[in-house]
Amino acid sequence: CSVAAFYVLHKYKRRSLFLMTGSLVCMAFLLMGVFTFLSSSSSLSPFLISSLNFIPMACVILAYTGYGLGYSVIPNMVAAEVMPVEIRSTVIGILMTVEMSSTFVLSKLKPVLIDFLGIHGLFTMFAGTVFLVIILTVCTMPKK
């Protein structure tokens, strides 16, 4: 994805690319949440579930593609561009620390969240979080 991201980042505007890749990640998580809910609630027949068993893998591929093509890259680029040179490395270091810390906390909370929300609720929560980031981007990211 990183080789493709190099070309994609030069072809599209950052804001529109971030919105497209964020939407791709959001749709993948939402589809995964719906699929896991329907398959665990016995709403679908076993034959239908077995014939649709490619959906989780397709959702993982879509989420990683969206994440690698822009959703993870663009915030770091924008942060590096808007920070003054004097404080850029410090601020980027702080942002990376916050990102890695939140990933660590989420990995530790995952069992608790699965017990509380279920696997379908966890994927739906991820989709909702990505949707909120998309809304925040629409309101705050420069249009250049």
KELUM-347545 format. One line per field, with one value per residue: residue number from 1; residue in one letter; x, y, z of N, C-alpha, C, O in turn. Coordinates in pm, whole numbers. Example, Ala and Ser with C-alpha at 12.3 -4.5 7.8 and 13.67 -1.06 7.14 Angstrom:
k <- (1 | 2)
r <- (a | s)
n.x <- (1319 | 1285)
n.y <- (-569 | -225)
n.z <- (780 | 708)
ca.x <- (1230 | 1367)
ca.y <- (-450 | -106)
ca.z <- (780 | 714)
c.x <- (1320 | 1290)
c.y <- (-330 | 3)
c.z <- (780 | 787)
o.x <- (1424 | 1341)
o.y <- (-332 | 114)
o.z <- (846 | 804)
This chain:
k <- (1 | 2 | 3 | 4 | 5 | 6 | 7 | 8 | 9 | 10 | 11 | 12 | 13 | 14 | 15 | 16 | 17 | 18 | 19 | 20 | 21 | 22 | 23 | 24 | 25 | 26 | 27 | 28 | 29 | 30 | 31 | 32 | 33 | 34 | 35 | 36 | 37 | 38 | 39 | 40 | 41 | 42 | 43 | 44 | 45 | 46 | 47 | 48 | 49 | 50 | 51 | 52 | 53 | 54 | 55 | 56 | 57 | 58 | 59 | 60 | 61 | 62 | 63 | 64 | 65 | 66 | 67 | 68 | 69 | 70 | 71 | 72 | 73 | 74 | 75 | 76 | 77 | 78 | 79 | 80 | 81 | 82 | 83 | 84 | 85 | 86 | 87 | 88 | 89 | 90 | 91 | 92 | 93 | 94 | 95 | 96 | 97 | 98 | 99 | 100 | 101 | 102 | 103 | 104 | 105 | 106 | 107 | 108 | 109 | 110 | 111 | 112 | 113 | 114 | 115 | 116 | 117 | 118 | 119 | 120 | 121 | 122 | 123 | 124 | 125 | 126 | 127 | 128 | 129 | 130 | 131 | 132 | 133 | 134 | 135 | 136 | 137 | 138 | 139 | 140 | 141 | 142 | 143 | 144)
r <- (c | s | v | a | a | f | y | v | l | h | k | y | k | r | r | s | l | f | l | m | t | g | s | l | v | c | m | a | f | l | l | m | g | v | f | t | f | l | s | s | s | s | s | l | s | p | f | l | i | s | s | l | n | f | i | p | m | a | c | v | i | l | a | y | t | g | y | g | l | g | y | s | v | i | p | n | m | v | a | a | e | v | m | p | v | e | i | r | s | t | v | i | g | i | l | m | t | v | e | m | s | s | t | f | v | l | s | k | l | k | p | v | l | i | d | f | l | g | i | h | g | l | f | t | m | f | a | g | t | v | f | l | v | i | i | l | t | v | c | t | m | p | k | k)
n.x <- (81 | 203 | 364 | 172 | 37 | 216 | 192 | -83 | -114 | 3 | -165 | -427 | -611 | -536 | -737 | -973 | -881 | -833 | -1095 | -1212 | -1062 | -1107 | -1384 | -1388 | -1263 | -1448 | -1683 | -1597 | -1561 | -1823 | -1969 | -1851 | -1937 | -2217 | -2231 | -2119 | -2305 | -2545 | -2472 | -2421 | -2663 | -2832 | -2991 | -2943 | -2939 | -2752 | -2644 | -2639 | -2465 | -2231 | -2191 | -2138 | -1898 | -1669 | -1686 | -1583 | -1299 | -1278 | -1358 | -1150 | -936 | -1026 | -1032 | -759 | -651 | -770 | -668 | -390 | -362 | -416 | -560 | -403 | -170 | -205 | -287 | -43 | 120 | -11 | 3 | 281 | 324 | 185 | 295 | 526 | 876 | 1049 | 926 | 835 | 942 | 918 | 641 | 540 | 655 | 517 | 255 | 282 | 340 | 99 | -68 | 41 | 12 | -266 | -329 | -212 | -367 | -620 | -575 | -546 | -795 | -964 | -1065 | -1245 | -1419 | -1525 | -1661 | -1851 | -1976 | -1993 | -1867 | -1972 | -2064 | -1824 | -1698 | -1887 | -1861 | -1600 | -1649 | -1822 | -1647 | -1458 | -1631 | -1691 | -1437 | -1424 | -1628 | -1514 | -1291 | -1409 | -1499 | -1265 | -1019 | -792 | -883 | -702)
n.y <- (-120 | 121 | 199 | 242 | 445 | 656 | 739 | 791 | 996 | 1208 | 1245 | 1310 | 1560 | 1628 | 1653 | 1552 | 1296 | 1197 | 1198 | 1013 | 774 | 751 | 711 | 464 | 301 | 335 | 225 | -40 | -123 | -87 | -263 | -502 | -504 | -526 | -772 | -952 | -918 | -1012 | -1276 | -1381 | -1357 | -1542 | -1467 | -1512 | -1782 | -2089 | -2177 | -1942 | -1787 | -1937 | -1908 | -1642 | -1608 | -1480 | -1213 | -1102 | -1115 | -957 | -715 | -664 | -635 | -410 | -218 | -205 | -121 | 134 | 255 | 247 | 388 | 652 | 731 | 693 | 821 | 1088 | 1261 | 1281 | 1404 | 1651 | 1757 | 1786 | 1977 | 2206 | 2284 | 2507 | 2523 | 2530 | 2391 | 2160 | 1888 | 1817 | 1838 | 1651 | 1422 | 1412 | 1378 | 1126 | 974 | 995 | 866 | 603 | 536 | 541 | 328 | 119 | 130 | 72 | -188 | -319 | -276 | -413 | -686 | -626 | -447 | -614 | -799 | -628 | -488 | -674 | -842 | -739 | -491 | -370 | -339 | -170 | 49 | 128 | 203 | 419 | 592 | 647 | 772 | 1004 | 1123 | 1176 | 1371 | 1569 | 1625 | 1734 | 1972 | 2100 | 2054 | 2206 | 2312 | 2282)
n.z <- (0 | 63 | -152 | -347 | -217 | -236 | -506 | -519 | -333 | -466 | -676 | -597 | -410 | -69 | 127 | 0 | -58 | 199 | 296 | 121 | 174 | 446 | 444 | 318 | 512 | 719 | 605 | 574 | 842 | 935 | 771 | 853 | 1119 | 1085 | 950 | 1143 | 1344 | 1226 | 1166 | 1420 | 1548 | 1446 | 1234 | 973 | 743 | 786 | 544 | 390 | 543 | 518 | 245 | 230 | 358 | 277 | 328 | 580 | 533 | 303 | 412 | 594 | 415 | 270 | 480 | 558 | 316 | 279 | 508 | 463 | 223 | 278 | 509 | 737 | 670 | 581 | 805 | 949 | 758 | 718 | 976 | 999 | 804 | 887 | 1126 | 1285 | 1203 | 1421 | 1630 | 1521 | 1520 | 1788 | 1834 | 1649 | 1757 | 2002 | 1908 | 1783 | 2008 | 2148 | 1964 | 1958 | 2228 | 2257 | 2091 | 2235 | 2474 | 2368 | 2275 | 2517 | 2629 | 2460 | 2518 | 2728 | 2603 | 2405 | 2564 | 2675 | 2457 | 2254 | 1961 | 1727 | 1814 | 1880 | 1628 | 1515 | 1685 | 1617 | 1351 | 1397 | 1530 | 1329 | 1153 | 1301 | 1294 | 1022 | 1002 | 1164 | 1008 | 778 | 885 | 975 | 829 | 600 | 265 | 62)
ca.x <- (0 | 281 | 406 | 53 | 6 | 304 | 132 | -217 | -101 | 38 | -270 | -549 | -595 | -528 | -866 | -1063 | -826 | -859 | -1238 | -1239 | -1005 | -1181 | -1513 | -1361 | -1240 | -1576 | -1772 | -1547 | -1595 | -1968 | -2010 | -1807 | -2028 | -2347 | -2214 | -2102 | -2432 | -2640 | -2431 | -2430 | -2801 | -2905 | -3084 | -2910 | -2930 | -2613 | -2599 | -2609 | -2344 | -2115 | -2166 | -2090 | -1786 | -1561 | -1708 | -1485 | -1168 | -1290 | -1363 | -1014 | -858 | -1072 | -989 | -615 | -625 | -804 | -575 | -258 | -362 | -431 | -618 | -297 | -59 | -238 | -278 | 97 | 170 | -71 | 61 | 418 | 323 | 129 | 375 | 649 | 995 | 1112 | 860 | 778 | 983 | 862 | 496 | 519 | 686 | 405 | 141 | 308 | 327 | -45 | -121 | 86 | -48 | -407 | -331 | -184 | -484 | -727 | -545 | -572 | -939 | -1041 | -1147 | -1354 | -1515 | -1595 | -1758 | -1957 | -2046 | -1995 | -1775 | -2041 | -2066 | -1689 | -1679 | -1975 | -1798 | -1489 | -1708 | -1870 | -1531 | -1405 | -1728 | -1668 | -1315 | -1459 | -1700 | -1414 | -1209 | -1489 | -1509 | -1140 | -902 | -788 | -931 | -600)
ca.y <- (0 | 243 | 239 | 299 | 571 | 759 | 788 | 841 | 1124 | 1312 | 1257 | 1367 | 1656 | 1557 | 1651 | 1458 | 1161 | 1156 | 1169 | 888 | 660 | 740 | 649 | 323 | 236 | 338 | 126 | -174 | -155 | -97 | -389 | -611 | -504 | -581 | -915 | -1029 | -915 | -1101 | -1416 | -1428 | -1353 | -1648 | -1408 | -1567 | -1928 | -2137 | -2182 | -1805 | -1745 | -2004 | -1854 | -1505 | -1608 | -1397 | -1074 | -1053 | -1093 | -841 | -596 | -641 | -583 | -273 | -131 | -184 | -41 | 272 | 304 | 265 | 484 | 793 | 757 | 700 | 900 | 1229 | 1342 | 1309 | 1501 | 1781 | 1805 | 1829 | 2097 | 2325 | 2320 | 2584 | 2440 | 2527 | 2296 | 2050 | 1754 | 1792 | 1816 | 1523 | 1320 | 1406 | 1318 | 984 | 913 | 985 | 762 | 471 | 513 | 506 | 193 | 30 | 127 | 1 | -331 | -370 | -267 | -491 | -791 | -564 | -393 | -726 | -851 | -529 | -452 | -782 | -814 | -652 | -357 | -315 | -291 | -55 | 160 | 172 | 274 | 547 | 677 | 692 | 868 | 1130 | 1180 | 1232 | 1495 | 1664 | 1663 | 1823 | 2101 | 2165 | 2040 | 2301 | 2254 | 2277)
ca.z <- (0 | 74 | -286 | -410 | -148 | -291 | -629 | -492 | -262 | -562 | -776 | -539 | -301 | 58 | 196 | -67 | -41 | 337 | 308 | 50 | 245 | 572 | 413 | 290 | 641 | 792 | 544 | 603 | 981 | 947 | 708 | 941 | 1234 | 1042 | 920 | 1266 | 1418 | 1160 | 1177 | 1559 | 1595 | 1374 | 1138 | 843 | 739 | 781 | 405 | 348 | 614 | 457 | 112 | 247 | 450 | 225 | 367 | 678 | 471 | 215 | 498 | 645 | 303 | 246 | 589 | 547 | 196 | 311 | 610 | 404 | 112 | 314 | 640 | 838 | 621 | 562 | 928 | 979 | 661 | 746 | 1101 | 972 | 719 | 952 | 1244 | 1259 | 1201 | 1553 | 1721 | 1441 | 1562 | 1921 | 1822 | 1581 | 1856 | 2097 | 1837 | 1766 | 2140 | 2175 | 1876 | 2005 | 2360 | 2239 | 2036 | 2346 | 2562 | 2297 | 2274 | 2652 | 2655 | 2364 | 2579 | 2805 | 2507 | 2341 | 2663 | 2698 | 2333 | 2156 | 1850 | 1632 | 1872 | 1871 | 1491 | 1495 | 1757 | 1533 | 1237 | 1447 | 1558 | 1200 | 1101 | 1372 | 1240 | 891 | 1027 | 1213 | 892 | 693 | 953 | 1013 | 741 | 488 | 140 | -45)
c.x <- (85 | 334 | 290 | 17 | 92 | 243 | -5 | -210 | -66 | -71 | -394 | -516 | -608 | -662 | -960 | -1012 | -851 | -1005 | -1273 | -1186 | -1071 | -1316 | -1497 | -1341 | -1371 | -1673 | -1728 | -1581 | -1745 | -2020 | -1970 | -1897 | -2163 | -2337 | -2201 | -2229 | -2530 | -2600 | -2439 | -2573 | -2890 | -3011 | -3062 | -2902 | -2782 | -2558 | -2559 | -2482 | -2221 | -2087 | -2117 | -1966 | -1663 | -1571 | -1609 | -1347 | -1171 | -1292 | -1225 | -926 | -896 | -1024 | -839 | -579 | -655 | -708 | -438 | -252 | -380 | -478 | -512 | -186 | -88 | -235 | -134 | 156 | 118 | -13 | 203 | 422 | 276 | 208 | 494 | 772 | 1056 | 1053 | 810 | 815 | 926 | 714 | 466 | 550 | 575 | 284 | 160 | 297 | 180 | -107 | -84 | 27 | -194 | -421 | -306 | -306 | -598 | -700 | -568 | -721 | -1023 | -1121 | -1266 | -1462 | -1592 | -1697 | -1877 | -2041 | -2070 | -1904 | -1841 | -2046 | -1929 | -1662 | -1766 | -1920 | -1681 | -1542 | -1758 | -1757 | -1471 | -1501 | -1713 | -1541 | -1341 | -1533 | -1604 | -1326 | -1283 | -1492 | -1376 | -1026 | -907 | -825 | -825 | -551)
c.y <- (126 | 290 | 303 | 433 | 685 | 821 | 852 | 978 | 1238 | 1336 | 1330 | 1471 | 1582 | 1545 | 1548 | 1315 | 1110 | 1121 | 1038 | 767 | 642 | 675 | 501 | 245 | 227 | 233 | -16 | -214 | -171 | -228 | -508 | -619 | -564 | -731 | -998 | -1028 | -1015 | -1248 | -1468 | -1430 | -1457 | -1591 | -1462 | -1719 | -1971 | -2144 | -2043 | -1754 | -1810 | -1952 | -1709 | -1496 | -1531 | -1252 | -1027 | -1026 | -973 | -711 | -562 | -581 | -439 | -177 | -104 | -102 | 106 | 333 | 334 | 369 | 629 | 819 | 767 | 797 | 1050 | 1310 | 1376 | 1412 | 1641 | 1840 | 1857 | 1957 | 2221 | 2369 | 2406 | 2494 | 2425 | 2420 | 2170 | 1913 | 1719 | 1760 | 1683 | 1407 | 1302 | 1340 | 1168 | 910 | 895 | 874 | 622 | 437 | 474 | 367 | 90 | 17 | 50 | -149 | -394 | -370 | -357 | -604 | -735 | -512 | -504 | -786 | -756 | -504 | -570 | -744 | -722 | -508 | -291 | -262 | -171 | 68 | 215 | 252 | 411 | 643 | 731 | 794 | 1004 | 1199 | 1241 | 1364 | 1605 | 1714 | 1759 | 1964 | 2173 | 2157 | 2143 | 2234 | 2245 | 2139)
c.z <- (0 | -61 | -359 | -347 | -201 | -415 | -605 | -424 | -357 | -665 | -723 | -433 | -169 | 127 | 133 | -54 | 101 | 356 | 237 | 127 | 382 | 552 | 384 | 420 | 719 | 736 | 575 | 747 | 999 | 887 | 794 | 1064 | 1200 | 1017 | 1048 | 1350 | 1357 | 1174 | 1320 | 1611 | 1527 | 1282 | 998 | 851 | 735 | 639 | 356 | 416 | 551 | 317 | 118 | 337 | 400 | 274 | 475 | 618 | 378 | 297 | 555 | 536 | 273 | 354 | 581 | 425 | 222 | 410 | 549 | 295 | 155 | 455 | 749 | 799 | 623 | 693 | 966 | 884 | 690 | 874 | 1079 | 890 | 793 | 1075 | 1204 | 1275 | 1341 | 1645 | 1650 | 1495 | 1699 | 1912 | 1754 | 1675 | 1958 | 2032 | 1817 | 1899 | 2177 | 2091 | 1926 | 2142 | 2347 | 2178 | 2146 | 2438 | 2496 | 2295 | 2412 | 2685 | 2565 | 2428 | 2658 | 2710 | 2436 | 2437 | 2678 | 2572 | 2240 | 2040 | 1748 | 1684 | 1865 | 1730 | 1461 | 1567 | 1675 | 1413 | 1280 | 1477 | 1429 | 1138 | 1170 | 1325 | 1103 | 908 | 1075 | 1098 | 803 | 753 | 968 | 912 | 628 | 357 | 31 | -76)
o.x <- (44 | 348 | 306 | -28 | 45 | 242 | -38 | -291 | -101 | -70 | -459 | -408 | -681 | -697 | -1019 | -1092 | -886 | -1037 | -1355 | -1257 | -1087 | -1359 | -1583 | -1395 | -1401 | -1736 | -1811 | -1626 | -1790 | -2104 | -2045 | -1930 | -2217 | -2424 | -2265 | -2259 | -2592 | -2687 | -2460 | -2602 | -3011 | -3111 | -3153 | -2864 | -2698 | -2439 | -2457 | -2400 | -2119 | -1972 | -2061 | -1934 | -1565 | -1474 | -1555 | -1284 | -1075 | -1234 | -1188 | -850 | -809 | -980 | -798 | -486 | -573 | -671 | -378 | -148 | -360 | -441 | -530 | -116 | -3 | -183 | -107 | 234 | 193 | 17 | 241 | 513 | 324 | 189 | 557 | 770 | 1107 | 1124 | 749 | 727 | 890 | 667 | 377 | 479 | 542 | 218 | 65 | 250 | 142 | -189 | -170 | -4 | -241 | -516 | -371 | -343 | -666 | -792 | -606 | -768 | -1142 | -1239 | -1375 | -1581 | -1712 | -1808 | -1991 | -2164 | -2160 | -1869 | -1774 | -2033 | -1920 | -1609 | -1724 | -1930 | -1664 | -1487 | -1740 | -1769 | -1437 | -1456 | -1721 | -1537 | -1286 | -1504 | -1612 | -1291 | -1224 | -1488 | -1373 | -942 | -1012 | -801 | -855 | -467)
o.y <- (228 | 410 | 405 | 524 | 798 | 943 | 954 | 1066 | 1353 | 1438 | 1403 | 1470 | 1484 | 1439 | 1466 | 1222 | 994 | 1023 | 960 | 668 | 529 | 594 | 421 | 136 | 124 | 160 | -103 | -326 | -260 | -295 | -605 | -729 | -643 | -807 | -1102 | -1126 | -1093 | -1334 | -1587 | -1499 | -1459 | -1657 | -1459 | -1775 | -1896 | -2120 | -2027 | -1686 | -1744 | -1952 | -1659 | -1389 | -1518 | -1177 | -917 | -925 | -895 | -611 | -445 | -488 | -355 | -66 | 11 | -21 | 192 | 450 | 437 | 432 | 720 | 920 | 843 | 848 | 1129 | 1422 | 1487 | 1497 | 1738 | 1959 | 1960 | 2038 | 2331 | 2481 | 2380 | 2400 | 2318 | 2365 | 2084 | 1829 | 1604 | 1665 | 1611 | 1306 | 1189 | 1256 | 1090 | 797 | 792 | 797 | 534 | 321 | 384 | 296 | -14 | -94 | -28 | -228 | -510 | -455 | -376 | -618 | -793 | -530 | -490 | -820 | -801 | -500 | -564 | -627 | -637 | -413 | -169 | -152 | -79 | 180 | 337 | 356 | 510 | 763 | 849 | 891 | 1108 | 1322 | 1347 | 1460 | 1719 | 1832 | 1857 | 2063 | 2296 | 2247 | 2165 | 2114 | 2205 | 2122)
o.z <- (-56 | -83 | -426 | -416 | -210 | -429 | -664 | -453 | -331 | -734 | -798 | -374 | -159 | 179 | 203 | -40 | 120 | 424 | 287 | 144 | 428 | 633 | 421 | 436 | 779 | 813 | 600 | 770 | 1072 | 946 | 806 | 1109 | 1277 | 1058 | 1061 | 1419 | 1429 | 1190 | 1341 | 1709 | 1549 | 1254 | 914 | 953 | 686 | 616 | 290 | 353 | 532 | 273 | 20 | 387 | 473 | 264 | 461 | 649 | 375 | 257 | 563 | 561 | 251 | 323 | 596 | 429 | 190 | 398 | 580 | 275 | 75 | 514 | 845 | 885 | 664 | 691 | 1012 | 926 | 688 | 880 | 1134 | 906 | 765 | 1123 | 1102 | 1354 | 1374 | 1729 | 1713 | 1515 | 1724 | 1975 | 1796 | 1675 | 1996 | 2093 | 1832 | 1904 | 2232 | 2141 | 1934 | 2169 | 2417 | 2210 | 2149 | 2476 | 2562 | 2311 | 2421 | 2761 | 2590 | 2394 | 2655 | 2734 | 2411 | 2396 | 2691 | 2580 | 2155 | 2024 | 1689 | 1606 | 1847 | 1714 | 1391 | 1516 | 1666 | 1378 | 1208 | 1452 | 1421 | 1077 | 1104 | 1316 | 1071 | 837 | 1030 | 1093 | 756 | 680 | 973 | 909 | 567 | 339 | -81 | -163)
